[in-house]
Amino acid sequence: MDDLSGQIVMRFVAGITVMSVAFFGSAGTLVWPEAWLYMIIQFSFSAMLGAWLKKHNPDLLKDRMAFLKPTAKNWDKVILIISTVVFIPYLILPGLDAVRFQWSTVHLLIKVVGFIGIILSFILVFWVMRENTYLSRIVEIQKERGHKVITTGPYQYVRHPMYFGVIVLFISIPIALGSLWGLIPGAALTLLILIRTVLEDKTLHEELEGYNTYAERVRYKILPGIW
């Protein structure tokens, strides 16, 4: 097993461990079908995406496995750190709400809509990663890699399609798990994404050649016809 494969496996195992402890520890039971189903979907997608990136774009995979880089802008570091902190209650609240204390009730059909949202968001994320080889975890202009504006795939419709997919995911997960209280940290994470979108878009306008022309043609940042 090469170093990259080893890192993927370690990240995969760590992710399953953290999510299992957060979900089932807060729920106080392993009998939570929605959580099991979500984890199967999540880690099946993660395994598929990791394998695909390793084969087709290992540079992007290596880049996205780094949490922070020295080249990250200060505002980006702050947003990433705050997002990590907010993610803790985002993982814990659904178990407390939907299972242990049952503070809120979500109809089965609404949960199904949540799972559909999760699957659609994963499809969009894969589409974005297939089109954009410069999709770093931090906001940066990768001059050493010949960074250029991406205009194909979902970038024909909005300038930041990845963020749209992530927002759909943040809202869909608590719904699928049956937790309305989980939408509170989900909304906070969404707000952080929107702030990051504005700051990243400003950076691209200032630093990425050709982005101004692209932005004149593709007017909307995340949602066509709205913003």
C-alpha positions as CSV (number, residue, x, y, z in Angstrom):
1,M,0.0,0.0,0.0
2,D,1.5,3.4,-1.0
3,D,1.5,6.4,1.3
4,L,-1.5,8.0,-0.4
5,S,-3.6,4.9,-0.1
6,G,-2.5,4.6,3.6
7,Q,-3.6,8.2,4.2
8,I,-7.0,7.5,2.5
9,V,-7.6,4.4,4.7
10,M,-6.6,6.3,7.9
11,R,-8.9,9.2,7.0
12,F,-11.7,6.8,6.2
13,V,-11.4,4.9,9.5
14,A,-11.1,8.1,11.5
15,G,-14.2,9.5,9.8
16,I,-16.3,6.3,10.6
17,T,-15.0,6.3,14.2
18,V,-15.8,10.0,14.9
19,M,-19.2,9.8,13.2
20,S,-20.2,6.6,15.0
21,V,-19.2,7.9,18.4
22,A,-21.0,11.2,17.8
23,F,-24.2,9.7,16.4
24,F,-24.7,6.6,18.5
25,G,-23.1,8.0,21.6
26,S,-25.5,11.0,21.7
27,A,-28.4,8.7,20.8
28,G,-27.5,6.3,23.5
29,T,-28.3,3.3,21.3
30,L,-27.2,1.5,18.1
31,V,-30.8,1.1,17.1
32,W,-31.1,4.1,14.8
33,P,-31.7,3.0,11.2
34,E,-31.6,6.5,9.7
35,A,-28.0,7.0,11.1
36,W,-26.9,3.7,9.7
37,L,-28.3,4.4,6.3
38,Y,-26.7,7.8,6.2
39,M,-23.3,6.5,7.2
40,I,-23.6,3.7,4.5
41,I,-24.4,6.4,1.9
42,Q,-21.7,8.8,3.1
43,F,-18.8,6.4,3.3
44,S,-19.7,4.5,0.1
45,F,-19.5,7.9,-1.6
46,S,-16.3,8.8,0.2
47,A,-14.7,5.5,-0.8
48,M,-15.8,5.9,-4.4
49,L,-14.7,9.5,-4.7
50,G,-11.3,8.7,-3.0
51,A,-10.7,5.8,-5.4
52,W,-11.7,7.9,-8.4
53,L,-9.5,10.9,-7.5
54,K,-6.5,8.6,-6.7
55,K,-6.8,7.2,-10.3
56,H,-7.7,10.3,-12.2
57,N,-6.5,13.3,-10.2
58,P,-4.1,12.3,-7.3
59,D,-2.8,15.9,-7.0
60,L,-6.3,17.1,-6.1
61,L,-6.8,14.3,-3.7
62,K,-3.5,15.1,-1.9
63,D,-4.4,18.8,-1.8
64,R,-7.9,18.2,-0.3
65,M,-6.5,15.9,2.4
66,A,-4.7,18.9,4.0
67,F,-6.9,20.7,6.5
68,L,-5.0,24.0,6.4
69,K,-2.0,25.3,4.5
70,P,0.4,28.1,5.3
71,T,-0.8,29.8,2.1
72,A,-4.4,30.1,3.4
73,K,-5.7,33.6,3.8
74,N,-6.4,34.7,7.4
75,W,-10.2,35.0,6.8
76,D,-10.3,31.5,5.4
77,K,-8.4,30.1,8.4
78,V,-11.0,31.7,10.7
79,I,-13.9,30.4,8.7
80,L,-12.5,26.8,8.6
81,I,-11.8,26.8,12.4
82,I,-15.2,28.2,13.3
83,S,-16.8,25.6,10.9
84,T,-15.0,22.8,12.7
85,V,-16.2,24.0,16.1
86,V,-19.8,24.3,14.8
87,F,-19.6,20.8,13.3
88,I,-19.4,19.3,16.8
89,P,-23.0,20.1,17.8
90,Y,-24.1,19.5,14.2
91,L,-23.0,15.8,14.6
92,I,-24.2,15.4,18.2
93,L,-27.6,17.2,18.2
94,P,-29.5,14.8,15.9
95,G,-28.9,11.8,18.2
96,L,-30.0,13.8,21.3
97,D,-33.0,15.2,19.4
98,A,-34.3,12.4,17.2
99,V,-33.5,9.4,19.4
100,R,-32.6,10.1,23.1
101,F,-35.0,12.9,24.0
102,Q,-37.2,13.0,20.9
103,W,-37.6,16.8,21.1
104,S,-38.9,17.0,17.5
105,T,-40.6,14.7,15.1
106,V,-40.0,14.4,11.3
107,H,-42.4,12.5,9.1
108,L,-41.0,9.5,7.2
109,L,-41.7,11.2,3.8
110,I,-39.7,14.3,4.9
111,K,-36.9,12.0,5.9
112,V,-37.0,10.4,2.5
113,V,-36.7,13.9,1.0
114,G,-33.7,14.5,3.2
115,F,-32.0,11.3,1.9
116,I,-32.7,12.3,-1.7
117,G,-31.1,15.7,-1.0
118,I,-28.0,13.9,0.4
119,I,-27.7,11.7,-2.7
120,L,-28.2,14.6,-5.1
121,S,-25.6,16.8,-3.3
122,F,-23.1,13.9,-3.5
123,I,-23.8,13.6,-7.3
124,L,-23.2,17.4,-7.7
125,V,-20.0,17.3,-5.6
126,F,-18.6,14.5,-7.8
127,W,-19.6,16.5,-10.9
128,V,-17.8,19.5,-9.6
129,M,-14.6,17.6,-8.7
130,R,-14.6,15.9,-12.1
131,E,-14.7,19.3,-13.8
132,N,-12.4,21.4,-11.5
133,T,-8.9,20.1,-10.9
134,Y,-8.1,23.3,-8.9
135,L,-10.7,22.6,-6.2
136,S,-8.5,23.1,-3.2
137,R,-9.9,22.9,0.3
138,I,-8.6,26.5,0.9
139,V,-9.1,29.6,-1.2
140,E,-5.9,30.0,-3.3
141,I,-4.8,30.8,-6.8
142,Q,-2.6,27.8,-7.8
143,K,-0.2,29.6,-10.2
144,E,2.2,26.7,-10.1
145,R,-0.4,24.5,-11.6
146,G,-1.5,27.0,-14.3
147,H,-4.8,27.8,-12.5
148,K,-7.4,28.9,-14.9
149,V,-11.1,29.7,-14.9
150,I,-13.3,26.6,-15.2
151,T,-16.4,27.1,-17.4
152,T,-17.6,23.6,-18.1
153,G,-20.1,21.3,-16.3
154,P,-22.0,23.0,-13.5
155,Y,-19.8,26.1,-13.8
156,Q,-21.9,27.0,-16.9
157,Y,-24.7,27.8,-14.5
158,V,-23.2,29.2,-11.3
159,R,-19.8,30.3,-10.2
160,H,-19.6,28.2,-7.0
161,P,-21.6,25.0,-7.6
162,M,-19.7,23.1,-4.9
163,Y,-21.0,25.4,-2.2
164,F,-24.6,24.8,-3.4
165,G,-24.1,21.1,-3.0
166,V,-22.6,21.5,0.4
167,I,-25.5,23.7,1.6
168,V,-28.0,21.2,0.3
169,L,-26.1,18.5,2.3
170,F,-26.0,20.6,5.5
171,I,-29.7,21.0,5.4
172,S,-30.6,17.5,4.2
173,I,-28.6,15.5,6.9
174,P,-30.6,16.6,10.0
175,I,-33.8,16.2,8.1
176,A,-32.9,12.7,7.0
177,L,-31.9,11.8,10.6
178,G,-35.2,13.1,11.9
179,S,-33.9,16.1,13.8
180,L,-35.2,19.7,13.4
181,W,-32.9,20.9,16.1
182,G,-30.0,19.8,14.0
183,L,-31.0,22.4,11.5
184,I,-29.7,25.1,13.8
185,P,-26.0,24.3,13.5
186,G,-26.8,23.4,9.9
187,A,-28.0,27.0,9.3
188,A,-24.9,28.3,11.0
189,L,-22.7,26.2,8.7
190,T,-24.7,27.5,5.7
191,L,-24.1,31.1,6.8
192,L,-20.4,30.4,7.0
193,I,-20.5,29.0,3.5
194,L,-22.3,32.1,2.2
195,I,-19.7,34.4,3.8
196,R,-16.9,32.3,2.4
197,T,-18.6,32.5,-1.1
198,V,-18.5,36.3,-1.0
199,L,-14.9,36.4,0.1
200,E,-13.7,33.8,-2.3
201,D,-15.6,35.4,-5.2
202,K,-13.9,38.7,-4.3
203,T,-10.5,37.0,-4.3
204,L,-11.1,35.4,-7.7
205,H,-12.1,38.7,-9.1
206,E,-8.9,40.3,-7.9
207,E,-6.4,37.5,-8.5
208,L,-7.6,35.0,-11.1
209,E,-7.0,36.0,-14.8
210,G,-10.2,35.8,-16.8
211,Y,-12.6,35.5,-13.8
212,N,-14.1,39.0,-14.3
213,T,-15.1,38.1,-17.9
214,Y,-16.5,34.8,-16.7
215,A,-18.4,36.5,-13.9
216,E,-20.0,38.8,-16.4
217,R,-21.3,35.8,-18.4
218,V,-22.3,33.6,-15.4
219,R,-24.0,36.1,-13.1
220,Y,-25.0,34.0,-10.2
221,K,-22.8,32.7,-7.4
222,I,-24.8,29.7,-6.0
223,L,-28.4,29.7,-7.1
224,P,-29.4,30.5,-10.7
225,G,-31.9,33.4,-10.9
226,I,-31.5,34.3,-7.2
227,W,-27.9,34.9,-6.0
